[in-house]
Amino acid sequence: MHLYVHVPFCARRCSYCDFAIAVRREAPSAAFAAAIEREWRSWQADRAWEGSPTLDTIYFGGGTPSRLDPEAIARLLHCFRKDRPVASAAEVTLETNPDDVTAAAADAWLAAGINRISLGVQSFEPRVLEWMHRTHTSAQIEVAVQTLRRAGFGNISLDLIYAVPAALDRDWRADLDRALALGPTHLSLYGLTVESHTPLGRWTARGESLPAEDDRAAEEYLEANRRLVAAGFEHYEVSNAGRQGFRARHNSAYWRRAPFIGLGPSAHSGLGTLRCWNTREWEEYRRRSESNVSVREASEELSELQVKLEELYLGLRTTDGLPIDRIPEPIRQRWREQGWGKEPAGQGSDARFGLTPDGWLRLDALVASLTRC
């Protein structure tokens, strides 16, 4: 079993962000922890716990989880461990912003049981950070990594965003250089997307911002792949690369369709064919929780076709790929000829087929073509 906690609080909304967040000068840490504990208790009698599965990963995402008081994080981790077994080598991740990292906070996170940090860098260039509405400076990134290392964190992932508008004149290679120079164990690479209900969406609608051209976005993605592989990283999933032994285990669980429970506003849960999700906004989530009303917004059972589509899409996102018999040979051959597919790995019933980085750039279209077979 895998556990996700959505912490919605942010100091400011980033220009591109369409996530469920709540901008607050100070995060209501105690109220949030209490609401999460109530939802957690509501799950304890659920059929998800048949066989008493162990928690293998815990992930605090957001939003900006590092806006919470460290005491609230420790309180929640204690609550989870009290009620359910947690694997001795469990991966416990906290998403943080560079400007939230202090020596005191890092020490408290480590003492609470956090053992992996995902640092929201996005770029090292001041004009890009300002355009993104990020709250940290370029200088704070290196200081944050040094502070985390001194505290004892050995598993640090950095997030970068590529394909920003050409008008920003961003030097993508320089950002990669600076990220690699910090010696992270993992990097996540996200292409900038324009969502309508965001500042970026409004800028784009008014013609004030032009998205990066597809060719440039693709070249930046492939440049990152070349650089990371040359530096000894395994580009193991569309958006993720890690050093040997440092794959993101929590995210990898999603791609394997492993069972997971999501707590917090807008959080989703997946248990076999069941999908359910919570009410999106923090204040509504809080109101329901304090009134002892279910915070669940809706649920659905996936059809056989939906399961098949999910398996195809998630399987082809990773270097592990899919069992070779899931993809007809004529399609495999055509994808290999186009440079989109790799030669099969393994033999016999263990043979698997996956995509190249060029293929990942076309993932949606390739999966769609499979569903028509």
N, C-alpha and C positions, 0 to 999 in steps of 0.2 A: 504494500500500500504506500502511496505517496501523498503528501499533504502540501497544499498551497494556501498561503494566507495573503489576501490582497489588502495592502495598506494604502488607502487612497490619498493620503495627505501630501501636498506639495507646497513649497514656498511661492511658486509661480507656475503657470501653465506654459509649457514649451510651445513654440509656434506651430509645431507639427502634430501635437499630441491630441489623440481622440480617445484616450483611455478614460475610465471612470475615476476622476480625481476630485479632490476637494481642496481648494486653495485656502490655507490657514496660516496665520502668523505663527501660531504654536499649535502643534498637533494635540488633540484631546486624548492623550495616551491612556489614561485610566479608563475613560468611557469606552474607548476602542477595545482595550484588553477585556473589559467586562463583557462587551457584546460578542467578541470572538469566543470567549469561554462559554457563553450561553449557547451559541450555535454549535460549538464543539460537543457540548453535553447532549444536544438534540440528536447528534449522530451516533451516540454510543450504543443505542439499541437497534441501529439500522442493520439490515442484512449484509451490508458491506463488510461487517466485522465477523461474519461467519468464519470459523476457523481461526479467529484472533490473529489476523495478519500483522506482521511487524511493520512499523514505519521505516522505510528504507531511505527516504529523503524528505526533508522539510524545506520549503522555499518561501521566504518573505519577499513578495514582489509588490509592484505598485504602478503609479504613485512613487513615493519616496519613503521606503520603510525606515531609513536612517533618520527620519524626522521624529520617530517615536523616541520617548525616553528609553534608554537601555534597560531600565527596570521593567518596563512593560514587555519587552522582548523576552527577558529572563522569566517573567511571570508566565507568559504563554508557553514557553518551552517546558517549564516545570509542569504546567497543567497537562500538556500533551504526554509527557513522560510518565506522569502519575497514573494516567488512565490506560495507556497503551504501551506495549513494548516498542522501544526504539533500537534499531540495529546498533551494535557497538561501533561500527564503522559508517554510520549514517552520514550522508552529505547534508549539511545544514547551511543554506545559503541566505545571505542578506544582500539585497540591492542597496547600494549607497550612492550618494553624490559626493564628489571630491570635497566640497565645502562643508560637509557634515562630519568629515573624518578628523577627529582629534585623538590625542594619545589616550585621554580618559575614556572616550567612547569606544575606541578599538579594544582597550583592555577589558571593558565591560562586556562588549559583544563576545569576545573570546571566552571570558569567564562564564557567560550564559550558555555557551555551547555552539555558537556560530563557528564554522570552520571553513567557510568559503565566502568570498566577497565578490560581488558583481558590481564593478565601478562604472557609473554612467559618464564616460568621457565624451563621446560623440565627435569631438574634434579638438585639436590643439590650437587652432587659429582664432585669435580674439574676435575678429569680425564675424566669423561663422558662429561662434558661441553667442555673441550678442544677437545676431539675427535669429538664432534658435530660441532666444529667451532663456538660455541657461543661466543658472545663478552662480556658477563657479568660473574662475579664471584659468587660463592655461597653466600658470605657475602652481596653482593649487593641486593640479593633477599629480605632478611628480612628488610633491610634499605628501599627498594622501597615500601614495603607494609606499613611500619610505616609512611613513608612520605605521601603516598596516604591517609591514614587514618587521619593524622593530617590536611590534606587539606580539608577533609570533604567527601571523597568517602566512601560510605557504601556498595557498591556493587562491590566486587573484585573477579574475577575469575582467577584461576591459571591453566596453561597448564602443563601437564606432559607427557613424552613419556616413554612407557614401551617396553619390548622385545628388548633391545639393545643386541649386541653380548656378549656371555658369557665370552669372553676373557677380557672384561672390568671389570668383577667381581663387577658389580653394586649391591648395596644393595637396592632392590626395597622397602622393608618394611621400611627402614630408610628414604627413600625419601617420602613415604606416611606419616610417622610420622612427618617429618619436615613441609610438606605441611599443614597437619591438625593443627599443632601447631600454624600456622599463622592465623587461624580462617577465612579462605575465605568463601564467601557465595556460591561459585560454583567451581567445578573442571572439567576440560576436560582431558580425557585420550586418547592418540593416540598411537596405535601400530606402531612401526617403520617399514616402508616398504622400499624396495630397488628399486629405480627407476634408469633405465639404464643411463640417462643423468645427473648424479650427481657424486660428488666425491665418495660417498658410493657405487654407482653402479660400478664405475671403480675399487674401492678397492675389491669389491666382485668378479668382473670378473677376476681379477688377483690373486684371492685366498688369498688376504691380510686381508680380513674380512669375517667372516662366520655369516650368519643371525642366530638369536635365533631359537632354535628348536620349533616346533609348540606346543609341550606339555608345555614347559616352558613359552612360550608367553601366552598360555591359563591360566596357573596357576597364572601368575602375574595379568592377567585381572580379574580373579575370586577373587584373594586376594584383589584387589582394591575394588571390589564390596562389599565383606564382611566387609572390614574396613570402607568404606564410609557409608554403611547402618547402621552399629553399631554406627557410630558417628552422626547419625541423618540426613544424606543426603538422598535424593530421587534419585536413579539411574534411571532417567526418559527416557534416550535415550542411544543407544549403547555406545557413547563416552562421555556422559555428566551426571553429578550429581549435584544437587543443594539443598540448604536448602529450607525449606518451603517458597514459594513465590518468589524464586529466579531462576526459570527456565530461560534459555536464550530465551527471547521472539523472537529475530530476527531469530535465528536458528530454533526455533520451527515453525516459519512461513514457512520455506522451507519444513519442514516435513508434513505440512498441505496442501502443494501446493498452498499457498496464493500468490498473485501477488507481484512480486518484480522487481525493476529496478537496474541494475548494471552500475556504472560509472567507467571509468578508463581502463587502458590497461588490456586485458584478461577478463574483467568483463562480467558476463552473466546476462541475464534478462529472467524472466519467467512470461508470462501473459496468463493464460488459457492454450491453446495448443501451443502457440507461444514460441519458444526458440530462442534467438539471443545472439551473443557474439561479443566482440570487438577484434580488432587486438591485438596481444599478447605483443609485445615489446614496451617499453616506447618511444624510439626514433621515431619509426614509428607512434605510437599514437600521439606523439607531432607534428611530421611533418604534418600529415593529419589534425590535429586540427588547426594548425596555417595557413594551406592552405585552410581552410574551406571545406575540403573533409571529407566525412563521416568516422568515426572511426569504424563503424560496419564492422566486418569481414564476417559474414554469419548469416543465420537464417534458421529455419525449423519449420514446423507444425508437432506436434506429431500425430501419427496415433492412432486409438482406442486401438490397442494392446500395443503401447508404453505408453499410458496413464494408462492402466490397470497395466502394469508392474511397472510403477512409483508409482502408488497408493499402490500396494502390498509391494514394497520395502520400501517406506517411512513410511507407516503405521506400518509395523512390526519392524521398528527401535525404536519405542517408547513404553513406558509402556501403552499408550492409545490403542495400537493395532489397529485392524480392526473390522468392523461390523462382527459378528459371521457368517453371511450367506456368507461371501466372502471366507470362507475356509470350504471345505467339512468335515462333521463330522468324517469320517474314518481317515482323515489326522489329524484333531484336536486330536482325541483319541490317535493316534500313537505318536504324538509329546508330549502329556502329559505323556504317558507311558515312553518315552525316557528321560523325564525331560527337554524337550526343550520348552514346552508350558505351560501356566498357566491356571488354572480354569477360565472360563469366568467371566467377571465382568459385572454387570448390569443384567437386566431381559428383556425378550420379545424383542421388536424391538431395545431396547437400549443395548442389550448384545454385548460385545466386547471380542475379543480373542487376546492375546499378547504372546510374547515370554519371556522366562526366560533369565538370563545372559548366561547360557549354550546354549540356542537357538540362542542368538545373535552371539555367536562365529561361528555359522553355517548359518548365515543369507543368504548369497549368494546362498548356495546350497538349502536351504529351499524354497526360493522364486523361484528358478529355477524349483523345483519339482511342485510348484503350477501352473506355466505357462504351464506345460504339462498335466494338468487335463482337 
